Amino acid sequence: MANDADLVASIEALGTKLGQARESISARFIGQQRVVDLTLSALICGGHAVLIGLPGLGKTRLVDTLSTVMGLDGSRIQFTPDLMPADILGSEVLETTNDGSRSFRFIEGPIFCQLLMADEINRASPRTQSALLQAMQEKEVTIAGQHHPLGVPFHVLATQNPIEQEGTYPLPEAQLDRFLVQIDVPYPDRDTEKDILIATTGIEDAQSTAVFTAQELLDAQTLLRRMPVGENIVEMILDLVRACRPDDNAPDIIRQSVSWGPGPRAAQALMLTVRAQALLEGRLAPSAEDVRAMAVPVLEHRMALSFAARARGESIHNVINTVAAQITHVEAAA
């Protein structure tokens, strides 16, 4: 019982600390609370996130603010069509010493940090985009046969312009699957845009302060994994992910509209993010509402509409929300 009481106290303390982080972020990134919560969820789950939205919506400002608030060593890479993998990972150079001997020395690239901002990631070529694959999955890179560990913790927060814009390359499916969540950044509402206008056109720019340290973030990630998840929520997650795969047992809307669906990594991501969602809402365990809330951010980049569905003007958001509503309603009734 004492251990349970300690766990409850630790979860409540972490929830309070996350509330302070929210306030600090809001000093520089005004409004868009859903975007802030999803990004915080990705970090306390130990994962990566891709933020998708038009230029000028504050994506870069948010990531820069998070680096300060979470106490992480941040680095930024501006992705361009001529960016090469070595510009991200680093490279070995041949050096000649004073006595004439030669040796190779590894020069670290900007990926050797704790929070990497991959700005406009889809403006680089697929070859350069793939340079992040090993780093995102294994938290290390291999250069000339040598393994080089990255920062601890290590997170990638990538910003991406809509693929309809000029000069963009679609991200490979394998890389998209490495992102814990996809975060769509919409236009702010009128009141929020007014607040942004007033706050950012004055003499001084608001500053955020550090709330976490790197070690405290690691401790939060460990604590999150200890957060209890009810058996009905586990079954709900499994049912939802498996229902989104277009096989013979899938719901009609999936078989008629989806060309490929999420793999087991999606279920793992959903299991972690529903805990984070509950934590941010001040609860001690996730509910069916958390599963519905996290279904789209976790699943939308791990699924693809069929050509016929795109021709009909269907939306992957609507497909996922329809299936999630059916699954969670049935499980709740049971």
FENHU-V541077 format. One record per backbone hydrogen bond with DSSP energy under -1.0 kcal/mol. CO is the residue of the C=O (numbers start at 0). NH is the residue of the N-H. If there is no record, write none. Layout:
co nh
CO NH
CO NH
This chain:
co nh
0 4
1 5
2 6
3 7
4 8
5 9
6 10
7 11
8 12
9 13
10 14
11 15
12 16
13 17
14 18
15 19
16 20
17 21
18 22
19 23
20 24
21 25
24 27
24 28
31 35
32 36
33 37
34 38
35 39
36 40
37 41
38 42
39 43
40 44
41 46
42 45
47 179
47 180
48 157
49 182
50 159
51 184
57 61
58 62
59 63
60 64
61 65
62 66
63 67
64 68
65 69
66 71
67 70
68 210
68 211
72 113
72 114
74 116
76 118
79 82
83 86
84 87
84 88
85 89
87 110
88 108
90 106
92 104
94 102
96 99
100 96
102 94
104 92
106 90
108 111
110 112
112 150
113 154
114 74
115 156
116 76
116 118
117 158
118 78
119 122
120 123
121 168
124 128
125 129
127 130
128 131
129 132
131 135
132 136
133 137
134 138
138 149
140 147
142 145
145 142
147 140
154 115
155 48
156 117
157 50
158 120
159 52
161 164
171 175
172 176
174 177
175 178
180 49
182 51
188 192
189 193
190 194
191 195
192 196
193 197
194 198
195 199
212 216
213 217
214 218
215 219
216 220
217 221
218 222
219 223
220 224
222 225
223 226
229 233
230 234
231 235
232 236
233 237
234 238
235 239
236 240
237 241
238 242
239 243
241 244
244 246
246 249
250 254
251 255
253 257
256 305
259 303
262 265
263 267
264 268
265 269
266 270
267 271
268 272
269 273
271 275
272 276
273 277
274 278
275 279
276 280
277 282
278 281
286 290
287 291
288 292
289 293
293 297
294 298
295 299
296 181
298 301
303 258
305 309
306 310
307 311
308 313
309 312
314 318
315 319
316 320
317 321
318 322
319 323
320 324
321 325
322 326
323 327
324 328
325 329
326 330
327 331
328 332
329 333
